[in-house]
């Protein structure tokens, strides 16, 4: 999924808003069992980014195990 958000803010306002927007999105996406990258590039070409890659650990904790005994 690639989402673009175009604003009418000034470059200075975008630079002030971008870190707060990034911090607001992190807990919302943290509720989902997904790996993701949030990248915000402002009009002044400043990039704010956060990446979550620990998907394997999250899914391993939630995956049920099957206890099956095979008779020979």
HTML snippet that shows the backbone in 3Dmol.js (N, CA, C, O; Angstrom):
<script src="https://3Dmol.org/build/3Dmol-min.js"></script>
<div id="view" style="width:600px;height:400px;position:relative"></div>
<script>
const pdb = `
ATOM      1  N   UNK A   1       0.856  -1.159   0.000  1.00  0.00           N
ATOM      2  CA  UNK A   1       0.000   0.000   0.000  1.00  0.00           C
ATOM      3  C   UNK A   1       0.904   1.224   0.000  1.00  0.00           C
ATOM      4  O   UNK A   1       1.852   1.299   0.782  1.00  0.00           O
ATOM      5  N   UNK A   2       0.624   2.153  -0.846  1.00  0.00           N
ATOM      6  CA  UNK A   2       1.385   3.394  -0.929  1.00  0.00           C
ATOM      7  C   UNK A   2       0.378   4.530  -0.858  1.00  0.00           C
ATOM      8  O   UNK A   2      -0.475   4.658  -1.736  1.00  0.00           O
ATOM      9  N   UNK A   3       0.470   5.354   0.178  1.00  0.00           N
ATOM     10  CA  UNK A   3      -0.496   6.438   0.387  1.00  0.00           C
ATOM     11  C   UNK A   3       0.230   7.769   0.232  1.00  0.00           C
ATOM     12  O   UNK A   3       1.280   7.983   0.837  1.00  0.00           O
ATOM     13  N   UNK A   4      -0.325   8.651  -0.571  1.00  0.00           N
ATOM     14  CA  UNK A   4       0.233   9.999  -0.729  1.00  0.00           C
ATOM     15  C   UNK A   4      -0.748  10.996  -0.133  1.00  0.00           C
ATOM     16  O   UNK A   4      -1.956  10.897  -0.349  1.00  0.00           O
ATOM     17  N   UNK A   5      -0.226  11.948   0.610  1.00  0.00           N
ATOM     18  CA  UNK A   5      -1.037  12.988   1.226  1.00  0.00           C
ATOM     19  C   UNK A   5      -0.468  14.320   0.756  1.00  0.00           C
ATOM     20  O   UNK A   5       0.683  14.640   1.054  1.00  0.00           O
ATOM     21  N   UNK A   6      -1.247  15.086   0.037  1.00  0.00           N
ATOM     22  CA  UNK A   6      -0.820  16.390  -0.468  1.00  0.00           C
ATOM     23  C   UNK A   6      -1.452  17.455   0.411  1.00  0.00           C
ATOM     24  O   UNK A   6      -2.667  17.462   0.611  1.00  0.00           O
ATOM     25  N   UNK A   7      -0.634  18.352   0.935  1.00  0.00           N
ATOM     26  CA  UNK A   7      -1.167  19.373   1.838  1.00  0.00           C
ATOM     27  C   UNK A   7      -1.016  20.768   1.244  1.00  0.00           C
ATOM     28  O   UNK A   7      -0.247  20.991   0.308  1.00  0.00           O
ATOM     29  N   UNK A   8      -1.762  21.683   1.807  1.00  0.00           N
ATOM     30  CA  UNK A   8      -1.644  23.092   1.415  1.00  0.00           C
ATOM     31  C   UNK A   8      -0.852  23.870   2.465  1.00  0.00           C
ATOM     32  O   UNK A   8      -0.866  25.101   2.479  1.00  0.00           O
ATOM     33  N   UNK A   9      -0.163  23.142   3.342  1.00  0.00           N
ATOM     34  CA  UNK A   9       0.645  23.788   4.374  1.00  0.00           C
ATOM     35  C   UNK A   9       1.888  24.426   3.759  1.00  0.00           C
ATOM     36  O   UNK A   9       2.321  24.047   2.670  1.00  0.00           O
ATOM     37  N   UNK A  10       2.439  25.377   4.457  1.00  0.00           N
ATOM     38  CA  UNK A  10       3.713  25.949   4.025  1.00  0.00           C
ATOM     39  C   UNK A  10       4.819  24.933   4.330  1.00  0.00           C
ATOM     40  O   UNK A  10       4.629  24.056   5.173  1.00  0.00           O
ATOM     41  N   UNK A  11       5.953  25.036   3.667  1.00  0.00           N
ATOM     42  CA  UNK A  11       7.053  24.112   3.975  1.00  0.00           C
ATOM     43  C   UNK A  11       7.448  24.126   5.458  1.00  0.00           C
ATOM     44  O   UNK A  11       7.738  23.075   6.030  1.00  0.00           O
ATOM     45  N   UNK A  12       7.459  25.297   6.073  1.00  0.00           N
ATOM     46  CA  UNK A  12       7.792  25.374   7.502  1.00  0.00           C
ATOM     47  C   UNK A  12       6.756  24.654   8.353  1.00  0.00           C
ATOM     48  O   UNK A  12       7.103  23.953   9.303  1.00  0.00           O
ATOM     49  N   UNK A  13       5.475  24.830   8.009  1.00  0.00           N
ATOM     50  CA  UNK A  13       4.416  24.149   8.759  1.00  0.00           C
ATOM     51  C   UNK A  13       4.490  22.635   8.565  1.00  0.00           C
ATOM     52  O   UNK A  13       4.261  21.877   9.507  1.00  0.00           O
ATOM     53  N   UNK A  14       4.809  22.193   7.350  1.00  0.00           N
ATOM     54  CA  UNK A  14       4.965  20.756   7.110  1.00  0.00           C
ATOM     55  C   UNK A  14       6.092  20.186   7.967  1.00  0.00           C
ATOM     56  O   UNK A  14       5.963  19.099   8.530  1.00  0.00           O
ATOM     57  N   UNK A  15       7.194  20.922   8.062  1.00  0.00           N
ATOM     58  CA  UNK A  15       8.321  20.455   8.874  1.00  0.00           C
ATOM     59  C   UNK A  15       7.958  20.367  10.354  1.00  0.00           C
ATOM     60  O   UNK A  15       8.498  19.526  11.072  1.00  0.00           O
ATOM     61  N   UNK A  16       7.064  21.212  10.810  1.00  0.00           N
ATOM     62  CA  UNK A  16       6.619  21.147  12.211  1.00  0.00           C
ATOM     63  C   UNK A  16       5.596  20.038  12.416  1.00  0.00           C
ATOM     64  O   UNK A  16       5.594  19.391  13.463  1.00  0.00           O
ATOM     65  N   UNK A  17       4.729  19.807  11.440  1.00  0.00           N
ATOM     66  CA  UNK A  17       3.659  18.822  11.576  1.00  0.00           C
ATOM     67  C   UNK A  17       4.127  17.381  11.343  1.00  0.00           C
ATOM     68  O   UNK A  17       3.614  16.459  11.977  1.00  0.00           O
ATOM     69  N   UNK A  18       5.074  17.180  10.460  1.00  0.00           N
ATOM     70  CA  UNK A  18       5.484  15.829  10.062  1.00  0.00           C
ATOM     71  C   UNK A  18       5.916  14.944  11.236  1.00  0.00           C
ATOM     72  O   UNK A  18       5.469  13.799  11.303  1.00  0.00           O
ATOM     73  N   UNK A  19       6.754  15.410  12.159  1.00  0.00           N
ATOM     74  CA  UNK A  19       7.135  14.530  13.273  1.00  0.00           C
ATOM     75  C   UNK A  19       5.943  14.148  14.154  1.00  0.00           C
ATOM     76  O   UNK A  19       5.875  13.020  14.642  1.00  0.00           O
ATOM     77  N   UNK A  20       5.013  15.065  14.360  1.00  0.00           N
ATOM     78  CA  UNK A  20       3.823  14.765  15.169  1.00  0.00           C
ATOM     79  C   UNK A  20       2.928  13.761  14.453  1.00  0.00           C
ATOM     80  O   UNK A  20       2.359  12.873  15.088  1.00  0.00           O
ATOM     81  N   UNK A  21       2.802  13.895  13.146  1.00  0.00           N
ATOM     82  CA  UNK A  21       2.004  12.950  12.366  1.00  0.00           C
ATOM     83  C   UNK A  21       2.623  11.553  12.427  1.00  0.00           C
ATOM     84  O   UNK A  21       1.911  10.560  12.579  1.00  0.00           O
ATOM     85  N   UNK A  22       3.927  11.481  12.309  1.00  0.00           N
ATOM     86  CA  UNK A  22       4.623  10.201  12.398  1.00  0.00           C
ATOM     87  C   UNK A  22       4.387   9.552  13.763  1.00  0.00           C
ATOM     88  O   UNK A  22       4.108   8.355  13.837  1.00  0.00           O
ATOM     89  N   UNK A  23       4.494  10.324  14.832  1.00  0.00           N
ATOM     90  CA  UNK A  23       4.274   9.791  16.180  1.00  0.00           C
ATOM     91  C   UNK A  23       2.828   9.355  16.394  1.00  0.00           C
ATOM     92  O   UNK A  23       2.574   8.422  17.155  1.00  0.00           O
ATOM     93  N   UNK A  24       1.885  10.012  15.740  1.00  0.00           N
ATOM     94  CA  UNK A  24       0.471   9.632  15.868  1.00  0.00           C
ATOM     95  C   UNK A  24       0.166   8.337  15.111  1.00  0.00           C
ATOM     96  O   UNK A  24      -0.681   7.556  15.543  1.00  0.00           O
ATOM     97  N   UNK A  25       0.842   8.105  13.998  1.00  0.00           N
ATOM     98  CA  UNK A  25       0.594   6.912  13.191  1.00  0.00           C
ATOM     99  C   UNK A  25       1.227   5.651  13.782  1.00  0.00           C
ATOM    100  O   UNK A  25       0.685   4.559  13.617  1.00  0.00           O
ATOM    101  N   UNK A  26       2.355   5.785  14.461  1.00  0.00           N
ATOM    102  CA  UNK A  26       3.061   4.612  14.979  1.00  0.00           C
ATOM    103  C   UNK A  26       2.206   3.761  15.915  1.00  0.00           C
ATOM    104  O   UNK A  26       2.167   2.546  15.725  1.00  0.00           O
ATOM    105  N   UNK A  27       1.524   4.317  16.909  1.00  0.00           N
ATOM    106  CA  UNK A  27       0.721   3.448  17.779  1.00  0.00           C
ATOM    107  C   UNK A  27      -0.479   2.821  17.072  1.00  0.00           C
ATOM    108  O   UNK A  27      -0.881   1.707  17.411  1.00  0.00           O
ATOM    109  N   UNK A  28      -1.047   3.516  16.105  1.00  0.00           N
ATOM    110  CA  UNK A  28      -2.178   2.934  15.366  1.00  0.00           C
ATOM    111  C   UNK A  28      -1.724   1.722  14.556  1.00  0.00           C
ATOM    112  O   UNK A  28      -2.377   0.679  14.581  1.00  0.00           O
ATOM    113  N   UNK A  29      -0.618   1.854  13.844  1.00  0.00           N
ATOM    114  CA  UNK A  29      -0.119   0.735  13.047  1.00  0.00           C
ATOM    115  C   UNK A  29       0.462  -0.362  13.931  1.00  0.00           C
ATOM    116  O   UNK A  29       0.493  -1.529  13.540  1.00  0.00           O
ATOM    117  N   UNK A  30       0.920   0.010  15.117  1.00  0.00           N
ATOM    118  CA  UNK A  30       1.459  -0.971  16.045  1.00  0.00           C
ATOM    119  C   UNK A  30       0.427  -1.962  16.541  1.00  0.00           C
ATOM    120  O   UNK A  30       0.788  -3.025  17.047  1.00  0.00           O
ATOM    121  N   UNK A  31      -0.842  -1.639  16.407  1.00  0.00           N
ATOM    122  CA  UNK A  31      -1.910  -2.552  16.820  1.00  0.00           C
ATOM    123  C   UNK A  31      -2.094  -3.704  15.841  1.00  0.00           C
ATOM    124  O   UNK A  31      -2.717  -4.713  16.173  1.00  0.00           O
ATOM    125  N   UNK A  32      -1.555  -3.555  14.641  1.00  0.00           N
ATOM    126  CA  UNK A  32      -1.743  -4.577  13.606  1.00  0.00           C
ATOM    127  C   UNK A  32      -0.493  -5.445  13.482  1.00  0.00           C
ATOM    128  O   UNK A  32       0.623  -4.948  13.634  1.00  0.00           O
ATOM    129  N   UNK A  33      -0.672  -6.734  13.206  1.00  0.00           N
ATOM    130  CA  UNK A  33       0.485  -7.627  13.070  1.00  0.00           C
ATOM    131  C   UNK A  33       1.107  -7.533  11.675  1.00  0.00           C
ATOM    132  O   UNK A  33       1.098  -8.497  10.909  1.00  0.00           O
ATOM    133  N   UNK A  34       1.644  -6.358  11.366  1.00  0.00           N
ATOM    134  CA  UNK A  34       2.233  -6.142  10.045  1.00  0.00           C
ATOM    135  C   UNK A  34       3.597  -5.478  10.186  1.00  0.00           C
ATOM    136  O   UNK A  34       3.852  -4.747  11.143  1.00  0.00           O
ATOM    137  N   UNK A  35       4.456  -5.740   9.228  1.00  0.00           N
ATOM    138  CA  UNK A  35       5.689  -4.975   9.097  1.00  0.00           C
ATOM    139  C   UNK A  35       5.363  -3.779   8.209  1.00  0.00           C
ATOM    140  O   UNK A  35       4.553  -3.891   7.288  1.00  0.00           O
ATOM    141  N   UNK A  36       5.983  -2.644   8.477  1.00  0.00           N
ATOM    142  CA  UNK A  36       5.648  -1.456   7.699  1.00  0.00           C
ATOM    143  C   UNK A  36       6.772  -0.435   7.762  1.00  0.00           C
ATOM    144  O   UNK A  36       7.654  -0.502   8.618  1.00  0.00           O
ATOM    145  N   UNK A  37       6.718   0.502   6.843  1.00  0.00           N
ATOM    146  CA  UNK A  37       7.563   1.691   6.867  1.00  0.00           C
ATOM    147  C   UNK A  37       6.664   2.884   6.635  1.00  0.00           C
ATOM    148  O   UNK A  37       5.869   2.904   5.695  1.00  0.00           O
ATOM    149  N   UNK A  38       6.793   3.873   7.492  1.00  0.00           N
ATOM    150  CA  UNK A  38       6.114   5.158   7.290  1.00  0.00           C
ATOM    151  C   UNK A  38       7.205   6.131   6.868  1.00  0.00           C
ATOM    152  O   UNK A  38       8.208   6.279   7.567  1.00  0.00           O
ATOM    153  N   UNK A  39       7.019   6.793   5.737  1.00  0.00           N
ATOM    154  CA  UNK A  39       7.985   7.785   5.275  1.00  0.00           C
ATOM    155  C   UNK A  39       7.229   9.051   4.917  1.00  0.00           C
ATOM    156  O   UNK A  39       6.327   9.036   4.079  1.00  0.00           O
ATOM    157  N   UNK A  40       7.605  10.138   5.557  1.00  0.00           N
ATOM    158  CA  UNK A  40       6.992  11.436   5.278  1.00  0.00           C
ATOM    159  C   UNK A  40       8.076  12.351   4.718  1.00  0.00           C
ATOM    160  O   UNK A  40       9.083  12.612   5.378  1.00  0.00           O
ATOM    161  N   UNK A  41       7.863  12.831   3.504  1.00  0.00           N
ATOM    162  CA  UNK A  41       8.796  13.774   2.885  1.00  0.00           C
ATOM    163  C   UNK A  41       8.079  15.115   2.772  1.00  0.00           C
ATOM    164  O   UNK A  41       7.020  15.211   2.152  1.00  0.00           O
ATOM    165  N   UNK A  42       8.653  16.131   3.365  1.00  0.00           N
ATOM    166  CA  UNK A  42       8.019  17.447   3.363  1.00  0.00           C
ATOM    167  C   UNK A  42       8.420  18.230   2.112  1.00  0.00           C
ATOM    168  O   UNK A  42       9.286  17.805   1.348  1.00  0.00           O
ATOM    169  N   UNK A  43       7.781  19.369   1.921  1.00  0.00           N
ATOM    170  CA  UNK A  43       8.070  20.216   0.758  1.00  0.00           C
ATOM    171  C   UNK A  43       9.515  20.708   0.766  1.00  0.00           C
ATOM    172  O   UNK A  43      10.080  21.005  -0.287  1.00  0.00           O
ATOM    173  N   UNK A  44      10.113  20.793   1.954  1.00  0.00           N
ATOM    174  CA  UNK A  44      11.512  21.214   2.039  1.00  0.00           C
ATOM    175  C   UNK A  44      12.466  20.030   1.859  1.00  0.00           C
ATOM    176  O   UNK A  44      13.674  20.162   2.057  1.00  0.00           O
ATOM    177  N   UNK A  45      11.916  18.875   1.482  1.00  0.00           N
ATOM    178  CA  UNK A  45      12.668  17.652   1.212  1.00  0.00           C
ATOM    179  C   UNK A  45      13.263  17.018   2.473  1.00  0.00           C
ATOM    180  O   UNK A  45      14.225  16.255   2.388  1.00  0.00           O
ATOM    181  N   UNK A  46      12.701  17.329   3.624  1.00  0.00           N
ATOM    182  CA  UNK A  46      13.085  16.671   4.868  1.00  0.00           C
ATOM    183  C   UNK A  46      12.300  15.371   4.966  1.00  0.00           C
ATOM    184  O   UNK A  46      11.098  15.346   4.703  1.00  0.00           O
ATOM    185  N   UNK A  47      12.980  14.286   5.346  1.00  0.00           N
ATOM    186  CA  UNK A  47      12.330  12.977   5.428  1.00  0.00           C
ATOM    187  C   UNK A  47      12.269  12.530   6.884  1.00  0.00           C
ATOM    188  O   UNK A  47      13.270  12.546   7.601  1.00  0.00           O
ATOM    189  N   UNK A  48      11.075  12.133   7.299  1.00  0.00           N
ATOM    190  CA  UNK A  48      10.845  11.534   8.613  1.00  0.00           C
ATOM    191  C   UNK A  48      10.391  10.109   8.346  1.00  0.00           C
ATOM    192  O   UNK A  48       9.490   9.885   7.538  1.00  0.00           O
ATOM    193  N   UNK A  49      11.009   9.141   9.022  1.00  0.00           N
ATOM    194  CA  UNK A  49      10.708   7.749   8.702  1.00  0.00           C
ATOM    195  C   UNK A  49      10.730   6.883   9.954  1.00  0.00           C
ATOM    196  O   UNK A  49      11.509   7.115  10.879  1.00  0.00           O
ATOM    197  N   UNK A  50       9.863   5.887   9.962  1.00  0.00           N
ATOM    198  CA  UNK A  50       9.847   4.862  11.014  1.00  0.00           C
ATOM    199  C   UNK A  50       9.569   3.523  10.346  1.00  0.00           C
ATOM    200  O   UNK A  50       8.694   3.426   9.486  1.00  0.00           O
ATOM    201  N   UNK A  51      10.312   2.488  10.740  1.00  0.00           N
ATOM    202  CA  UNK A  51      10.139   1.151  10.179  1.00  0.00           C
ATOM    203  C   UNK A  51       9.946   0.149  11.304  1.00  0.00           C
ATOM    204  O   UNK A  51      10.645   0.190  12.316  1.00  0.00           O
ATOM    205  N   UNK A  52       8.998  -0.740  11.117  1.00  0.00           N
ATOM    206  CA  UNK A  52       8.808  -1.854  12.057  1.00  0.00           C
ATOM    207  C   UNK A  52       8.985  -3.143  11.267  1.00  0.00           C
ATOM    208  O   UNK A  52       8.273  -3.391  10.294  1.00  0.00           O
ATOM    209  N   UNK A  53       9.943  -3.960  11.698  1.00  0.00           N
ATOM    210  CA  UNK A  53      10.246  -5.195  10.977  1.00  0.00           C
ATOM    211  C   UNK A  53      10.119  -6.433  11.842  1.00  0.00           C
ATOM    212  O   UNK A  53      10.337  -7.541  11.352  1.00  0.00           O
ATOM    213  N   UNK A  54       9.774  -6.284  13.112  1.00  0.00           N
ATOM    214  CA  UNK A  54       9.745  -7.447  14.002  1.00  0.00           C
ATOM    215  C   UNK A  54       8.482  -8.275  13.850  1.00  0.00           C
ATOM    216  O   UNK A  54       7.978  -8.825  14.829  1.00  0.00           O
ATOM    217  N   UNK A  55       7.976  -8.368  12.659  1.00  0.00           N
ATOM    218  CA  UNK A  55       6.763  -9.129  12.372  1.00  0.00           C
ATOM    219  C   UNK A  55       6.916 -10.596  12.740  1.00  0.00           C
ATOM    220  O   UNK A  55       5.978 -11.188  13.275  1.00  0.00           O
ATOM    221  N   UNK A  56       8.057 -11.196  12.473  1.00  0.00           N
ATOM    222  CA  UNK A  56       8.259 -12.620  12.743  1.00  0.00           C
ATOM    223  C   UNK A  56       8.086 -12.908  14.226  1.00  0.00           C
ATOM    224  O   UNK A  56       7.428 -13.884  14.585  1.00  0.00           O
ATOM    225  N   UNK A  57       8.664 -12.077  15.101  1.00  0.00           N
ATOM    226  CA  UNK A  57       8.525 -12.284  16.540  1.00  0.00           C
ATOM    227  C   UNK A  57       7.081 -12.144  16.986  1.00  0.00           C
ATOM    228  O   UNK A  57       6.615 -12.920  17.820  1.00  0.00           O
ATOM    229  N   UNK A  58       6.371 -11.173  16.447  1.00  0.00           N
ATOM    230  CA  UNK A  58       4.978 -10.949  16.817  1.00  0.00           C
ATOM    231  C   UNK A  58       4.121 -12.133  16.409  1.00  0.00           C
ATOM    232  O   UNK A  58       3.306 -12.608  17.200  1.00  0.00           O
ATOM    233  N   UNK A  59       4.293 -12.615  15.191  1.00  0.00           N
ATOM    234  CA  UNK A  59       3.487 -13.734  14.718  1.00  0.00           C
ATOM    235  C   UNK A  59       3.858 -15.035  15.415  1.00  0.00           C
ATOM    236  O   UNK A  59       2.992 -15.883  15.628  1.00  0.00           O
ATOM    237  N   UNK A  60       5.112 -15.209  15.771  1.00  0.00           N
ATOM    238  CA  UNK A  60       5.525 -16.442  16.442  1.00  0.00           C
ATOM    239  C   UNK A  60       4.830 -16.577  17.791  1.00  0.00           C
ATOM    240  O   UNK A  60       4.485 -17.686  18.200  1.00  0.00           O
ATOM    241  N   UNK A  61       4.622 -15.471  18.478  1.00  0.00           N
ATOM    242  CA  UNK A  61       3.947 -15.506  19.771  1.00  0.00           C
ATOM    243  C   UNK A  61       2.469 -15.828  19.634  1.00  0.00           C
ATOM    244  O   UNK A  61       1.877 -16.393  20.555  1.00  0.00           O
ATOM    245  N   UNK A  62       1.858 -15.482  18.507  1.00  0.00           N
ATOM    246  CA  UNK A  62       0.422 -15.651  18.334  1.00  0.00           C
ATOM    247  C   UNK A  62       0.045 -16.914  17.561  1.00  0.00           C
ATOM    248  O   UNK A  62      -1.133 -17.266  17.493  1.00  0.00           O
ATOM    249  N   UNK A  63       1.024 -17.596  16.983  1.00  0.00           N
ATOM    250  CA  UNK A  63       0.727 -18.777  16.181  1.00  0.00           C
ATOM    251  C   UNK A  63       0.471 -19.974  17.088  1.00  0.00           C
ATOM    252  O   UNK A  63       1.332 -20.330  17.892  1.00  0.00           O
ATOM    253  N   UNK A  64      -0.695 -20.602  16.973  1.00  0.00           N
ATOM    254  CA  UNK A  64      -0.968 -21.763  17.823  1.00  0.00           C
ATOM    255  C   UNK A  64      -0.093 -22.942  17.411  1.00  0.00           C
ATOM    256  O   UNK A  64       0.230 -23.113  16.236  1.00  0.00           O
ATOM    257  N   UNK A  65       0.276 -23.738  18.386  1.00  0.00           N
ATOM    258  CA  UNK A  65       1.077 -24.918  18.070  1.00  0.00           C
ATOM    259  C   UNK A  65       0.170 -26.136  18.031  1.00  0.00           C
ATOM    260  O   UNK A  65      -0.836 -26.201  18.738  1.00  0.00           O
ATOM    261  N   UNK A  66       0.531 -27.085  17.210  1.00  0.00           N
ATOM    262  CA  UNK A  66      -0.237 -28.321  17.094  1.00  0.00           C
ATOM    263  C   UNK A  66       0.525 -29.432  17.803  1.00  0.00           C
ATOM    264  O   UNK A  66       1.674 -29.714  17.464  1.00  0.00           O
ATOM    265  N   UNK A  67      -0.108 -30.059  18.780  1.00  0.00           N
ATOM    266  CA  UNK A  67       0.496 -31.186  19.480  1.00  0.00           C
ATOM    267  C   UNK A  67      -0.108 -32.460  18.918  1.00  0.00           C
ATOM    268  O   UNK A  67      -1.208 -32.862  19.297  1.00  0.00           O
ATOM    269  N   UNK A  68       0.620 -33.088  18.013  1.00  0.00           N
ATOM    270  CA  UNK A  68       0.125 -34.297  17.355  1.00  0.00           C
ATOM    271  C   UNK A  68       1.094 -35.432  17.652  1.00  0.00           C
ATOM    272  O   UNK A  68       2.301 -35.306  17.443  1.00  0.00           O
ATOM    273  N   UNK A  69       0.559 -36.528  18.135  1.00  0.00           N
ATOM    274  CA  UNK A  69       1.381 -37.712  18.362  1.00  0.00           C
ATOM    275  C   UNK A  69       1.161 -38.676  17.212  1.00  0.00           C
ATOM    276  O   UNK A  69       0.027 -39.020  16.878  1.00  0.00           O
ATOM    277  N   UNK A  70       2.241 -39.100  16.621  1.00  0.00           N
ATOM    278  CA  UNK A  70       2.168 -40.060  15.529  1.00  0.00           C
ATOM    279  C   UNK A  70       2.521 -41.436  16.072  1.00  0.00           C
ATOM    280  O   UNK A  70       3.592 -41.624  16.650  1.00  0.00           O
ATOM    281  N   UNK A  71       1.636 -42.384  15.890  1.00  0.00           N
ATOM    282  CA  UNK A  71       1.934 -43.746  16.339  1.00  0.00           C
ATOM    283  C   UNK A  71       2.641 -44.501  15.229  1.00  0.00           C
ATOM    284  O   UNK A  71       2.338 -44.318  14.050  1.00  0.00           O
ATOM    285  N   UNK A  72       3.595 -45.360  15.614  1.00  0.00           N
ATOM    286  CA  UNK A  72       4.336 -46.090  14.588  1.00  0.00           C
ATOM    287  C   UNK A  72       3.881 -47.516  14.451  1.00  0.00           C
ATOM    288  O   UNK A  72       4.414 -48.257  13.625  1.00  0.00           O
TER     289      UNK A  72
END
`;
const viewer = $3Dmol.createViewer("view");
viewer.addModel(pdb, "pdb");
viewer.setStyle({}, {cartoon: {color: "spectrum"}});
viewer.zoomTo();
viewer.render();
</script>
